[in-house]
Amino acid sequence: MLLLAVVAGGLNVYLVQEFVLTEEVYHNTLGERMAYDRIDKMLSQQQKWSWLAYALIPLGVFLQTFATSLCLLTGVVFPPQK
């Protein structure tokens, strides 16, 4: 299940980066506030560090699983009082 969650997270990041947040979106959104060259520089830096998003997916899934498990175990260890 952990592997499935990591693969789904990786697929989600890939789809968002490739199909949702395209260069056109950045240029249309930031075009009035930033120069075209600065937007291109920002996008090149983002592509340079995009591997980091994929590397942090397993850590994020682990932290989410840990937090959920901790909350469930708290309910088991400290049951509600009557």
N, C-alpha and C positions, 0 to 999 in steps of 0.2 A: 504494500500500500504506500509505503514511503517513496519507493521508486516511481510509482504512478503519480504521486503528488508532485515530485520533482520534475518529471517529464511534462506534466500538465502546466506547471509554473513556467518551465522553459519555453513551451509552445506559446503560452500567453505572452511572455515577454517578446518573443520573436514576432508574433503577429502584430502586436502593438507597435513595435519599432519599424516594421517593414510596411504595414498597410494603414495604420491609423495616424501615427505621427510622422508623416512624410515631410520632405523638404518644403513642399508647397504649403503645408500647414504652418510651418515655422515662418516662412517668408510672408504669408498672408497675415499671420498673427502679430509678428514683430516688425513688419515692414515699415510701419509708421514711426516706431520708436528707435529702431536701430538701423545702421547702414547695412547694405547688402553684403559687404565684405565681412563685417563683424558677425553677421548671421552665418555666413559660410565658415568662418573660423570656429564659431561655436559648434556647428554641426560636425566639423572635422574632429574637434576635440571629443565630441560625444561619440563618434564612431571609433575613435582611438581607444576609448575607455569602455566600450560596450561589452567587452568580455567580462568586465567586473560584475555587471548585472547578472550574467549567467553563472558566474562563480558564487554569487551570494544566494542564489536560489535554494540550494540545499540547506544553508544556514537558516534562511527564513522559514522554510518548511519545518526544520527541526525546532526552532523557537516557537512556532505556532503550535506544534504538537506538544511540546513541553508545557506551554502555558495552559492548554486545554487539559492535559493530564493532571497538572498540578491542581487546577480548579476541581476536577472530578475527585481526585484523591482527598482534597480538603473536605469535601462533603462526606466521604467515607470515614475519614478519621474523626471528624467532629460532626456526628449526626445531629439533626435538630432535636432540641430538648422539648419535652412535653410540658 
